[in-house]
């Protein structure tokens, strides 16, 4: 999968990264918290620590490593060197205070909440393990360090607009974490694994570039240089869903973005996405999203910070 494809998919399924807090501490320490988010990143900026979450084996985080918590309810992170009892640390939501941290002596940890719409939760969370570990030293994670450095520069600089920049770099960091996972061969079945598959890439390219075309399995299989049966079986085994189901979900994600971000007429949108009539499109939209296109548009525009939702 190309970077452009991944960026488009991330945008459509509503992935957003928000830096929620962090801390800088010297000496033995421990931090415990409940996890209310479906997905959360724990970034070990400087130092080393041991992270434990419910139902998972502990992992050791080194400098620049990222832990991905997938539908966990609690976490505990402990680190630091020296004598004496461990100090209980509570993350500070004001990450700008981290600019006083000493990179040579302090352990620095940042937490990032990952917001997902319902399609994102369904397709992404089933792909990732309960606790994922992206190591800064991994070949696939080379650009992750660059994204983290940009985030830290804003945290440390305290310049005008830093809070906005931190939000943007938080999203970029999420993108790089997902890119690092795409480079791994052990991905379980799911859309990330399917999109990374070289053999299926031409078929995805057709569906993404012309989602309104009435694609037939024969055409998609031909693009992948496979028989219809082999193509369908490979697609289902890697993505977890059949090809035309994926195409239908892709169309609905495009429809939600258009309804949220533009004033396109529902009838024009139906035609653009390949539906024979406005009523056919509205029925498909209601079946997948749970409400009519016009009601969806009204709701998300009344609450723009909520982001898009999908089934």
ABEGO torsion letter per residue (X at the ends): XBAAAAAAAAAAAGBBBBBAEBBBBBEBBBBBBBBABABBBBBBABEBBBBBBBGBBBBBBBBGBBBBBBGBABBBBBBEBEBEBBBBBBBBABAAAAAABBAAABBBBBBBBBBBBAAAAAAAAAABBABBBBBAABAAAAAAAAAAAAAAAAAAAGBBGAAAAAAAAAAAAAAAAAAAAAABAABBBEAAAAAABAAAAAAAAAAAABAABBBBAAAAAAAAGBBAAAAAAAAAAAAGBBAAAAAAAAAAAAAAAAAAABABBAAAAAAAAGBABAAAAAAAAAAAAGBBAAAAAAAAAABAAAEBBBX
